């Protein structure tokens, strides 16, 4: 089952181009550090500003480099269902374990529109689908009744929940009657979300502290809630620093301190201010990461 610390992987650039060598190294490093799964080309992977060919290439490289050692959940979402289907088929051909599909941002569909969008993706592909519910970015919210209706489709297997509503898994579990995967989409809620029935987190901070973020998930899986809480307390300043300015600038700067890649992002994401860089460096030093 897909569970634990699943990194929302940054996409490394060098001189404006995809850095394939760094990408392959990061996949190996994450697996060595205990990361339980990888999400390439999600929002943290700067999917909105990748070209079509770059998007497909990142999926292919990550699946190839992971080589079945951990699940790969390929970001394939779009507010254009034709594009989302195409990316899903790329992921399927590459050998990804599942795809991640965001709700219809900018289009602002109603609940029936959301259902029909995801149903079309489901029916036109043969790969498992994890829904991505993030009202802060998409404006629209996949409501529990719609989530339950979608869960009736056999290859819709779970949700990345970035609603920030810790009651949401409780409400959805009352309606969903099959095995279903609940993953937090927010690092700061990871422990509390698992208490609510979650089994993992698609994590930005895992780009920087994969071993520690994985350990939080391991502790919750073992029911060691107090130990998980204590470790999460130590990680909260890092979670906060990652989002002090628009993501993934924070994660990329932190990764550059670890020698994983450059800090390059694509516009409209701007380089970090010196104050935020100092904040990230200090938190990483306190955690013994650098």
Residue, then its C-alpha position, 0 to 999 in steps of 0.5 A: x500500500x502507498x503510505x508513509x513519507x512520500x516526497x513531493x519531489x523538486x525538479x532540479x534545473x541547471x542554467x534553465x534546463x532540466x538537470x537529469x544527473x541531479x534528478x537521478x541522484x536525488x531519487x537514489x538519495x531519497x531511497x537511501x534516506x528511508x523515503x517511502x514513495x516519490x511524487x514527481x512533477x507535482x506542484x512542488x516539482x514546478x509542473x505548471x512551468x515545465x514543458x510537455x516534454x520535460x514533464x514526461x521526461x521527469x516521470x520517465x527518469x524517476x520511474x527508471x531510477x526508482x526501479x521498483x524500490x519505492x512507489x512512484x506516484x506521477x503528477x499528471x493533473x491538469x484542468x484540461x482533461x485531455x492533457x491529464x489523460x495524456x500525462x496519465x498514459x505517459x506515466x502508465x507506459x513508464x511504469x509508475x504505480x499511480x497518478x496524482x490528479x488535482x481538482x479543476x483549478x481556474x475552471x471552477x467546476x461544480x461537484x458534478x463537474x469534478x466527478x465527471x472530470x475524474x471519471x473521464x480520467x479513470x475511464x480513459x486510463x488503466x492506472x490507479x488514481x490518487x485525487x488531490x484536493x487543495x482548495x487553496x490553489x484550485x478554489x474548488x473543494x472535492x466535498x466528502x459526498x463527491x469523494x465517496x462517489x468517486x471512490x466507488x470507481x475501482x481505480x480511484x484509490x486515495x486522496x492527497x488532502x490539503x484542505x487543512x480540515x482534520x475532520x475531513x478524513x473522519x467525514x469521508x470514512x463514514x461514506x467510503x466503504x472500500x480500502x482507501x488511502x488518506x494522505x496529508x498534503x501538508x507537512x505541519x498536519x502530518x501527525x494529527x492527520x494520521x490520528x484522523x485515519x491517514x497513513x502518510x504525507x506527501x511532503x515538501x520538507x522531505x526534500x530536505x530532511x527525508x530521514x526525519x520526516x520518514x521517522x515521523x511516519x514510522x512512529x505514527x504507524x507504530x502507534x508511538x504518538x508521543x514520540x512522533x509528536x516530539x519529533x514533529x515539534x522539532x520539525x515544525x520550524x523547518x516546515x514553516x521555513x519551507x513556506x516562508x516564501x512561495x514554494x518551492x523556492x525554500x525547498x530548492x535553496x535548502x536542497x542546494x545547501x545539501x549539494x543536491x541541486x541548484x536553487x534555480x526556480x522558474x518564474x514566477x517563483x522568485x529567488x528567496x530573500x536573504x532573510x529567509x535564506x538565513x532562517x532556513x540555514x539556521x533551522x537546518x543547522x539546529x536539526x543537524x542537517x548541515 
